[in-house]
């Protein structure tokens, strides 16, 4: 026995959202992501050292460590 498909609702029956009641979108938040292999510490230092203290973005660093590296 086949299951009948539901008929799509006509467009005039779909509710129109009231965007005036929606909260405003949050401001953007700039992020700089840097990834490096186990030998990339020197490269990361060269990238970060010239950045000003008040750099207008979050900086996220992901570095792979050698299995022989200490914790």
N, C-alpha and C positions, 0 to 999 in steps of 0.2 A: 504494500500500500504506500503510495507516494504522499509525502508531507506537503501540503499546499504552502506556497510562498506567501509571505505577507505583502500586501500591496504597498508600494511606497506612498507616503503621505504627500498630498499636493502641496506645492510651495506656499500657497496662501494659508495653509494650516500651521506652518512652522512658526514658532514664536520668534520675534525679532528682539534681540537683547537690547536693553537700555544701557548704552555705554556711559551715559552721564552719571550713573550711580556706581560705576566701577571705580575702585581705588586707582590712583595714578601708579604707573610703573615705577619701580625703584630706579634710582640713578645708576648709570653704568659704573662698573668697578674694574679698572684696567688691571690685568695680570700679565706678567711676563714669566713664561715657564722655560727653564733651561734644564736639559738632560745631558748627562755626560757618562762616559764609561769610567772604569776604574782609574784610568790614567788621566782623567779630565780635570783634576783639581787645579792645575796651573791655568788651564784655559778658563775655568770659571772665575778664578781670581783676576785674570786679565779683563774679563767682561765686566765684573762687578766693581773693581777698584775705581774706575773713573766716574761711576754713578754718584750723583750728589746725595747727601744725607736725606734730603726731602724729595727724592725721586717719586714722581706721582703715580706709582703703580706698585702693586705687590709683586715680589719676586719669589717664585717657587723653584727650588732646585731639587732635582732627582738625580742621584748619582749611584751608579752600580759600584759596589765594593767587591774587591777580590775576596774569594772564599778564605784566603789566608789573612785577611785584615783583622785587626783586633776590634772588639766592639766599642 
